[in-house]
Structure formats: structure tokens, C-alpha cells
């Protein structure tokens, strides 16, 4: 199979479906025309810039250290993105930064320590991007759900505290429910992979001319790493946010003041 090269003409042709989305929004009066147009334009500009930068990073003469600088930048950007998406969550910047750094260190350590992928820029940047990107959205959900669960059950939590339970025990069922809510989407995506969902990485490899079996093995490795990373990041953020919601003497703080 020959490698697929869509070129600029193919890219322009793919905008037909974006035009269809715009038309449907206009006909149904959804009011999403500007959002769809802006999202498409922004994604295109961002990816073109990233593509140009990747040409430099993936060059054979470029030091591997530059790829790790890129990864560190991704961690910082992800933490600030999480903060903007969960601005009402107290201490979310520090918690999300710790979470993203932890999953990156552990996951990349497994990947390169066990020789799953070669320690080269072509693997470092894309894999880190997939792990951080997939974990980011679920981390936002986990942080918001922990605050919502404890906020909605404040009376029950304070009753538990009044009975002498420490904060970790008093909040445990509500934090657990929040973590389950955040993890279920990723678990369901993993379960549906191969039957309903054909992952983008695997599809891209096949379109690029890689043997389908090799593409599947690569996708499975990435999928398992993503599932573990999401579970780890969600747990770290959930426990970190819970800690921010209680004082050192086990009192539940006012959420509006904490935020």
C-alpha cells in the first residue's frame, strides 16, 4: 500500500463537511456558525504551526533534549488549560500540574524503560501529546465533580465530621463517585475500540502505509498507556482537590471562598 498524501487540494476538499456543519447550524438556527468556523480555523493554524515546529524537532540533527523541552511545555500548557476550564476548583493549578507531571514521568518511564517505543523524538513528542491530551479532559471532569459532589452533600459531609470521622473518611464516598464519573467515559471508549471506534492513530498509520497488524499493536500499546494515564491523573486530581476542600483540623471550607 502506498503512503497517503492528500496535499493542499485534499485538505481543501475536506472542508466540505465543515461547510455542511455550518449549513445545518444555520438552517436549524443553532447559532453555532461562529464557533464552528473559529474552531476549524484555530485548529488549522495551530496544527500547521505545530507541524512546522515538529519538522525541526524531528530532524536527525536535533538533540533529543529539545523533545523533552517540548514535553515540559505541554505539561505547563495542559495545567493552565485545566485551570481555565475548572476555575471554580480551589488549588487546581498546582494539583493539575502535579497530575500531568506525574503521568508523564511514569508513562514515559514505562514506554522507554521497557523499550515499548524507541527513545527518539519521533516517539517522545507524539506519545506524550496523546497521553497528556487524553488525560486533560478527564482531569477537568474529575476536579469539577469532586467539588460538585462534596458541595451538594455538604450537610452529610459535615455530619460525618461531627461524628468524629477524619476528612479523608468523611469525603471518601463522594470523591469515589466523582472519580467513577470521570473514568467511565475512558473505560467505555476502551471497551468500544475495535468494534465501534477505529482509533485515529491506527487509522493514520494504516493510511500512511504501515502494515495493519503493526498498526494495531502500536494502537493497543498507546491505548493501554492512555487508560492507565487517565486513571492515574483522575485519581491524583481527585485526591488533591479533596485535600484543598478541608482545613488541617478537618473542617470543610466554604467552596465559594476557597475558589
C-alpha positions as CSV (number, residue, x, y, z in Angstrom):
1,X,0.0,0.0,0.0
2,X,1.3,3.4,-0.9
3,X,1.6,6.2,1.6
4,X,-1.3,8.6,1.5
5,X,-0.6,12.2,0.6
6,X,-3.7,14.3,0.5
7,X,-1.9,17.6,-0.3
8,X,-3.5,21.1,0.0
9,X,-6.2,20.1,-2.5
10,X,-7.3,17.2,-0.4
11,X,-7.3,19.4,2.7
12,X,-9.5,22.0,1.0
13,X,-11.9,19.3,-0.1
14,X,-12.2,18.0,3.4
15,X,-13.7,21.4,4.3
16,X,-16.9,20.3,2.5
17,X,-18.1,18.6,5.7
18,X,-17.3,21.7,7.7
19,X,-19.4,23.7,5.3
20,X,-22.2,21.1,5.8
21,X,-22.0,21.6,9.6
22,X,-22.2,25.4,9.1
23,X,-25.2,25.0,6.8
24,X,-27.0,22.7,9.3
25,X,-26.4,25.1,12.2
26,X,-27.7,27.9,10.1
27,X,-30.8,26.0,8.9
28,X,-31.6,24.7,12.3
29,X,-30.9,28.1,13.9
30,X,-28.4,26.6,16.4
31,X,-26.3,29.7,16.4
32,X,-23.0,27.8,16.2
33,X,-21.7,29.1,12.9
34,X,-19.1,31.4,14.5
35,X,-18.0,28.7,16.9
36,X,-17.6,26.0,14.2
37,X,-15.8,28.4,11.9
38,X,-13.5,29.7,14.6
39,X,-12.8,26.1,15.9
40,X,-11.9,25.0,12.4
41,X,-9.7,28.0,11.7
42,X,-7.9,27.8,15.1
43,X,-7.3,24.1,14.8
44,X,-5.8,24.5,11.3
45,X,-3.5,27.3,12.3
46,X,-2.4,25.5,15.5
47,X,-1.7,22.3,13.7
48,X,0.2,24.0,10.9
49,X,2.4,25.8,13.4
50,X,3.0,22.5,15.3
51,X,3.8,20.7,12.1
52,X,6.4,23.3,11.2
53,X,7.9,23.1,14.7
54,X,7.9,19.2,14.5
55,X,9.9,19.4,11.4
56,X,12.7,21.0,13.4
57,X,12.3,18.8,16.5
58,X,12.2,15.5,14.5
59,X,15.2,16.4,12.4
60,X,18.0,13.8,12.8
61,X,20.5,16.6,13.8
62,X,18.2,18.0,16.5
63,X,19.2,16.9,20.1
64,X,16.7,14.6,21.9
65,X,16.7,17.1,24.8
66,X,14.7,19.5,22.7
67,X,11.9,17.0,22.5
68,X,11.8,16.8,26.3
69,X,11.6,20.6,26.5
70,X,8.6,20.4,24.3
71,X,7.0,17.8,26.7
72,X,7.6,20.1,29.7
73,X,5.9,22.9,27.8
74,X,3.0,20.6,27.1
75,X,2.7,19.8,30.8
76,X,2.6,23.5,31.7
77,X,0.1,24.4,28.9
78,X,-2.2,21.5,30.0
79,X,-2.1,22.7,33.6
80,X,-3.1,26.2,32.6
81,X,-5.8,24.8,30.3
82,X,-7.3,22.7,33.2
83,X,-7.3,25.8,35.4
84,X,-9.2,27.8,32.9
85,X,-11.7,25.0,32.4
86,X,-12.1,24.4,36.2
87,X,-11.7,27.9,37.5
88,X,-14.0,27.3,40.5
89,X,-11.9,24.5,41.8
90,X,-9.6,25.6,44.6
91,X,-5.9,25.0,44.1
92,X,-6.5,23.4,40.7
93,X,-3.4,24.8,39.1
94,X,-0.9,23.1,41.4
95,X,-2.9,19.9,41.6
96,X,-3.2,19.6,37.8
97,X,0.4,20.5,37.3
98,X,1.4,17.7,39.7
99,X,-1.0,15.3,38.0
100,X,0.2,16.0,34.4
101,X,3.9,15.8,35.5
102,X,3.3,12.5,37.4
103,X,1.6,10.7,34.5
104,X,4.2,11.9,32.1
105,X,7.1,10.8,34.2
106,X,5.5,7.4,35.0
107,X,4.2,6.7,31.5
108,X,7.3,7.8,29.6
109,X,9.4,5.8,32.1
110,X,7.4,2.7,31.2
111,X,7.5,3.4,27.5
112,X,11.2,3.9,27.2
113,X,12.3,2.0,30.2
114,X,10.7,-1.2,28.9
115,X,11.6,-0.4,25.3
116,X,8.0,-0.2,24.1
117,X,8.9,2.6,21.7
118,X,12.4,3.8,20.8
119,X,13.8,6.8,22.7
120,X,13.6,9.1,19.8
121,X,11.9,12.4,19.1
122,X,9.5,10.7,16.7
123,X,8.1,8.8,19.7
124,X,8.7,11.2,22.6
125,X,6.6,14.2,21.4
126,X,3.6,12.4,19.8
127,X,3.1,9.8,22.6
128,X,3.4,12.5,25.3
129,X,0.9,14.6,23.5
130,X,-1.6,11.7,23.3
131,X,-1.2,10.8,27.0
132,X,-1.4,14.4,28.2
133,X,-4.3,15.4,25.9
134,X,-6.5,12.4,26.8
135,X,-5.9,12.9,30.5
136,X,-6.6,16.6,30.4
137,X,-10.3,16.4,29.7
138,X,-11.0,13.7,32.2
139,X,-9.0,15.6,34.8
140,X,-11.2,18.7,34.3
141,X,-14.3,16.5,34.8
142,X,-12.8,14.9,37.9
143,X,-12.0,18.2,39.6
144,X,-15.4,19.7,38.9
145,X,-17.2,16.6,40.0
146,X,-15.3,16.4,43.3
147,X,-16.3,19.9,44.1
148,X,-19.9,19.4,43.0
149,X,-20.3,16.1,44.9
150,X,-19.0,17.5,48.2
151,X,-20.8,20.8,47.7
152,X,-24.1,19.1,47.1
153,X,-23.6,16.7,50.0
154,X,-22.2,19.3,52.3
155,X,-24.7,18.6,55.1
156,X,-23.9,14.9,55.0
157,X,-20.1,15.5,55.0
158,X,-20.3,17.9,58.0
159,X,-22.5,15.3,59.8
160,X,-19.8,12.7,59.3
161,X,-17.1,15.2,60.5
162,X,-19.3,15.9,63.6
163,X,-19.3,12.2,64.4
164,X,-15.5,12.2,64.5
165,X,-14.6,11.0,61.1
166,X,-11.5,12.4,59.6
167,X,-11.8,14.4,56.4
168,X,-10.4,11.6,54.3
169,X,-13.1,9.2,55.5
170,X,-16.0,11.7,55.5
171,X,-15.3,12.6,51.9
172,X,-14.5,9.2,50.6
173,X,-17.8,8.1,49.1
174,X,-18.3,11.4,47.4
175,X,-14.8,11.5,46.0
176,X,-15.2,7.9,44.8
177,X,-18.4,8.8,43.0
178,X,-16.7,11.7,41.3
179,X,-13.8,9.6,40.2
180,X,-16.1,6.9,38.8
181,X,-17.9,9.6,36.8
182,X,-14.7,10.9,35.4
183,X,-13.3,7.4,34.5
184,X,-16.4,5.9,32.9
185,X,-16.1,7.7,29.6
186,X,-12.5,6.5,29.0
187,X,-13.4,3.0,30.1
188,X,-16.3,2.9,27.7
189,X,-14.1,4.2,24.8
190,X,-11.6,1.5,25.5
191,X,-14.3,-1.2,25.5
192,X,-15.8,0.0,22.2
193,X,-12.4,0.3,20.5
194,X,-12.1,-2.1,17.5
195,X,-15.9,-2.6,17.2
196,X,-17.4,0.8,17.1
197,X,-14.3,3.0,17.3
198,X,-11.3,2.8,14.9
199,X,-8.7,5.0,16.7
200,X,-7.1,7.9,14.9
201,X,-3.6,6.7,15.5
202,X,-4.2,3.3,14.0
203,X,-6.1,4.8,11.1
204,X,-3.4,7.3,10.4
205,X,-0.7,4.6,10.4
206,X,-2.7,2.4,8.0
207,X,-3.3,5.4,5.7
208,X,0.5,6.0,5.9
209,X,1.2,2.5,4.5
210,X,2.0,0.7,7.8
211,X,1.0,-3.0,7.9
212,X,-2.4,-3.2,9.6
213,X,-1.1,-5.7,12.2
214,X,1.7,-3.5,13.2
215,X,-0.7,-0.5,13.4
216,X,-3.0,-2.5,15.7
217,X,-0.1,-3.4,18.0
218,X,1.0,0.2,18.2
219,X,-2.5,1.4,18.8
220,X,-3.1,-1.2,21.6
221,X,0.1,-0.1,23.4
222,X,-0.9,3.5,23.2
223,X,-4.5,2.7,24.3
224,X,-3.4,0.8,27.4
225,X,-1.0,3.7,28.3
226,X,-3.8,6.2,27.8
227,X,-6.1,4.2,30.0
228,X,-3.5,4.0,32.8
229,X,-2.6,7.7,32.4
230,X,-6.2,8.8,32.6
231,X,-6.9,6.7,35.7
232,X,-3.7,8.0,37.4
233,X,-4.3,11.7,36.6
234,X,-8.0,11.5,37.6
235,X,-7.1,9.9,41.0
236,X,-4.3,12.4,41.7
237,X,-6.5,15.3,40.9
238,X,-9.5,13.9,42.8
239,X,-7.5,13.4,46.0
240,X,-5.6,16.7,45.6
241,X,-8.8,18.6,45.2
242,X,-10.3,16.8,48.2
243,X,-7.4,17.9,50.3
244,X,-7.9,21.6,49.2
245,X,-11.5,21.4,50.5
246,X,-10.7,20.7,54.1
247,X,-8.6,22.5,56.7
248,X,-5.8,20.9,58.6
249,X,-8.2,20.4,61.6
250,X,-10.7,18.5,59.4
251,X,-13.3,21.3,58.7
252,X,-15.0,21.7,55.3
253,X,-14.1,25.0,53.8
254,X,-16.7,27.3,52.2
255,X,-16.3,26.4,48.5
256,X,-17.0,30.0,47.3
257,X,-14.2,31.3,49.5
258,X,-11.9,28.5,48.5
259,X,-12.4,29.1,44.8
